[in-house]
Amino acid sequence: MALVETLYCRICTFPVDFCDYNKKATKCKAWLQENHPAEYERLYANKESEDVDEKTKKVEESLKKMELRQEKKDKKELEDQQNSKIIIKTIERTKRKRSIEIQGLEVFPLNLKKLSKKFSNKFATGCSIVDNKLVLQGDLADDIEVFINQLLKEEAGLDGIKVEKIVAKRKKTEEELAAEAAAAIASGTSTAKYVKGDELKKA
């Protein structure tokens, strides 16, 4: 019966078949590959192939999970957009001056800075961004509603998004209230008089 020569590792001093079971396994493999390539091939060729297959499988599983997460995220964003409402708020500054505040655009895939420039060019008026809202000067609510629907359809592929128009009445100053009260009294349509800082009181 022929004797089988046992090859011992110079790194861990164990037989090379047992190198994987010590803390220096990586260095052992490097030594074996450099000094005894045939033994290295015998021990690790199939194992490395299995390791590569396992790594590939893990990468594929990880990619699938990432795709599923992205799909869920995209679906939620689309639902949020479809359920969102854009508010065009007309704000009375004075009796003649109006400004428009557009709320709700930030949930859509639109660049507010670029939108600001587009609105400014479209309506030939100033347009600024304040707390994710676009603010324009002028009484333009109807025209802005049409323009917003057009932008959402062309740039975001969205149609039928709810757009609500509201008007925020300007609070009258004490001087204006006093003037109205005086005019009403003078015309005989009221028996009340205005006292600054208080409600209208009976004369």
C-alpha positions as CSV (number, residue, x, y, z in Angstrom):
1,M,0.0,0.0,0.0
2,A,1.5,3.3,-1.1
3,L,1.9,6.1,1.5
4,V,0.0,9.3,0.9
5,E,2.2,12.4,1.4
6,T,0.4,15.0,3.4
7,L,1.0,18.7,2.5
8,Y,1.2,21.0,5.4
9,C,0.5,24.7,5.2
10,R,3.4,27.0,6.1
11,I,1.0,29.6,7.5
12,C,-1.1,27.7,9.9
13,T,1.0,24.5,10.0
14,F,-2.2,22.4,9.5
15,P,-2.7,20.0,6.6
16,V,-3.9,22.1,3.7
17,D,-7.3,20.3,3.7
18,F,-7.9,22.0,7.1
19,C,-6.8,25.6,6.3
20,D,-10.4,26.8,6.1
21,Y,-10.9,26.1,9.8
22,N,-8.5,28.7,11.3
23,K,-8.4,32.5,11.5
24,K,-5.6,32.7,8.9
25,A,-7.6,31.0,6.1
26,T,-7.2,33.9,3.7
27,K,-3.4,33.9,4.0
28,C,-3.3,30.2,3.8
29,K,-5.2,30.2,0.5
30,A,-2.9,32.8,-0.9
31,W,0.2,30.8,0.1
32,L,-1.2,27.6,-1.4
33,Q,-2.2,29.2,-4.6
34,E,1.3,30.7,-5.1
35,N,3.3,27.6,-4.0
36,H,1.1,24.6,-4.9
37,P,-1.4,25.7,-7.6
38,A,-2.5,22.1,-8.3
39,E,-3.5,21.5,-4.7
40,Y,-5.2,24.9,-4.7
41,E,-7.2,24.0,-7.8
42,R,-8.2,20.6,-6.2
43,L,-9.4,22.2,-3.0
44,Y,-11.0,25.5,-4.2
45,A,-11.9,25.4,-7.9
46,N,-15.4,24.1,-7.4
47,K,-15.9,26.0,-4.2
48,E,-15.0,29.4,-5.8
49,S,-17.5,28.6,-8.5
50,E,-20.1,27.9,-5.9
51,D,-19.2,31.1,-4.0
52,V,-19.5,33.2,-7.2
53,D,-22.9,31.6,-8.0
54,E,-24.0,32.4,-4.4
55,K,-22.8,36.0,-4.7
56,T,-24.6,36.4,-8.0
57,K,-27.8,35.0,-6.5
58,K,-27.6,37.4,-3.6
59,V,-27.0,40.4,-5.9
60,E,-30.0,39.4,-8.0
61,E,-32.2,39.0,-4.9
62,S,-31.0,42.4,-3.7
63,L,-31.8,44.0,-7.0
64,K,-35.3,42.5,-7.1
65,K,-35.9,43.9,-3.6
66,M,-34.7,47.3,-4.7
67,E,-37.0,47.2,-7.8
68,L,-40.0,46.3,-5.6
69,R,-39.2,49.1,-3.2
70,Q,-38.9,51.6,-6.1
71,E,-42.2,50.3,-7.6
72,K,-44.0,50.8,-4.3
73,K,-42.4,54.3,-4.0
74,D,-43.4,55.3,-7.5
75,K,-46.9,54.0,-7.0
76,K,-47.4,55.9,-3.8
77,E,-46.0,59.1,-5.3
78,L,-48.4,58.8,-8.3
79,E,-51.3,58.2,-5.9
80,D,-50.3,61.2,-3.8
81,Q,-50.1,63.3,-7.0
82,Q,-53.5,62.1,-8.3
83,N,-55.1,62.8,-4.9
84,S,-53.5,66.2,-4.5
85,K,-55.2,69.5,-5.0
86,I,-53.6,72.7,-6.4
87,I,-55.0,75.8,-4.8
88,I,-54.9,79.1,-6.7
89,K,-55.4,81.8,-4.1
90,T,-56.2,85.3,-5.1
91,I,-55.2,87.8,-2.4
92,E,-56.5,91.3,-2.3
93,R,-53.8,93.8,-1.5
94,T,-55.7,97.0,-2.0
95,K,-59.0,97.8,-3.7
96,R,-57.3,97.5,-7.1
97,K,-54.2,95.4,-6.6
98,R,-54.3,91.6,-6.5
99,S,-51.6,88.8,-6.1
100,I,-51.8,85.1,-6.8
101,E,-50.5,82.4,-4.5
102,I,-50.2,78.9,-6.0
103,Q,-50.1,76.0,-3.4
104,G,-49.6,72.3,-3.9
105,L,-47.2,72.2,-6.8
106,E,-44.3,70.8,-4.7
107,V,-45.7,67.2,-4.8
108,F,-45.4,67.0,-8.5
109,P,-42.2,66.2,-10.5
110,L,-41.8,69.8,-11.5
111,N,-38.9,72.2,-10.8
112,L,-40.3,75.2,-9.0
113,K,-37.4,77.5,-10.1
114,K,-38.1,76.7,-13.7
115,L,-41.8,77.0,-13.2
116,S,-41.3,80.4,-11.7
117,K,-39.5,81.6,-14.8
118,K,-42.2,80.1,-17.1
119,F,-45.0,81.8,-15.2
120,S,-43.0,85.1,-15.2
121,N,-42.5,84.9,-19.0
122,K,-46.0,83.7,-19.7
123,F,-47.8,86.4,-17.8
124,A,-45.2,89.2,-18.1
125,T,-45.2,89.7,-14.3
126,G,-43.0,89.0,-11.3
127,C,-43.1,85.4,-9.9
128,S,-41.3,84.4,-6.7
129,I,-41.1,81.2,-4.6
130,V,-42.1,81.5,-0.9
131,D,-42.4,78.4,1.2
132,N,-42.8,76.1,-1.8
133,K,-45.5,78.4,-3.2
134,L,-45.4,80.5,-6.3
135,V,-46.5,84.1,-5.8
136,L,-47.4,86.3,-8.8
137,Q,-48.6,89.8,-9.1
138,G,-52.0,90.5,-10.8
139,D,-55.5,89.1,-11.1
140,L,-54.7,86.1,-13.2
141,A,-56.5,83.1,-11.5
142,D,-58.4,81.9,-14.6
143,D,-55.4,82.1,-17.0
144,I,-53.2,80.4,-14.4
145,E,-55.6,77.5,-14.0
146,V,-55.5,76.8,-17.7
147,F,-51.7,77.1,-17.8
148,I,-51.2,74.8,-14.8
149,N,-53.4,72.0,-16.3
150,Q,-51.4,72.3,-19.5
151,L,-48.0,72.1,-17.7
152,L,-49.1,69.0,-15.7
153,K,-50.2,67.2,-18.8
154,E,-47.2,68.1,-20.9
155,E,-44.3,67.9,-18.4
156,A,-45.6,65.3,-15.8
157,G,-48.1,63.3,-17.9
158,L,-50.9,64.0,-15.4
159,D,-54.4,64.9,-16.4
160,G,-57.5,65.7,-14.3
161,I,-55.6,67.1,-11.3
162,K,-58.0,69.1,-9.0
163,V,-57.5,72.8,-9.1
164,E,-59.4,75.0,-6.7
165,K,-59.6,78.8,-6.8
166,I,-60.2,80.8,-3.7
167,V,-60.2,84.5,-2.8
168,A,-58.8,85.9,0.3
169,K,-60.5,89.2,1.1
170,R,-58.4,92.0,2.4
171,K,-59.2,93.1,5.9
172,K,-60.4,96.7,5.9
173,T,-58.4,99.2,7.9
174,E,-59.9,101.2,10.7
175,E,-59.8,104.3,8.5
176,E,-61.8,102.6,5.8
177,L,-64.4,101.3,8.3
178,A,-64.7,104.7,9.8
179,A,-65.2,106.3,6.3
180,E,-67.9,103.7,5.4
181,A,-69.7,104.3,8.7
182,A,-69.5,108.1,8.2
183,A,-70.8,107.7,4.6
184,A,-73.7,105.5,5.8
185,I,-74.7,108.0,8.5
186,A,-74.5,110.9,6.2
187,S,-76.7,109.2,3.7
188,G,-79.2,108.3,6.4
189,T,-78.9,104.6,5.9
190,S,-77.4,104.0,9.3
191,T,-77.9,105.3,12.8
192,A,-74.6,104.0,13.9
193,K,-71.3,105.8,14.4
194,Y,-67.8,104.3,14.2
195,V,-65.5,104.5,17.2
196,K,-61.8,103.8,16.5
197,G,-60.7,100.5,17.9
198,D,-64.3,99.4,18.6
199,E,-67.4,98.1,16.8
200,L,-70.0,100.4,15.3
201,K,-72.1,101.9,18.1
202,K,-75.5,103.4,18.1
203,A,-75.5,107.2,17.9
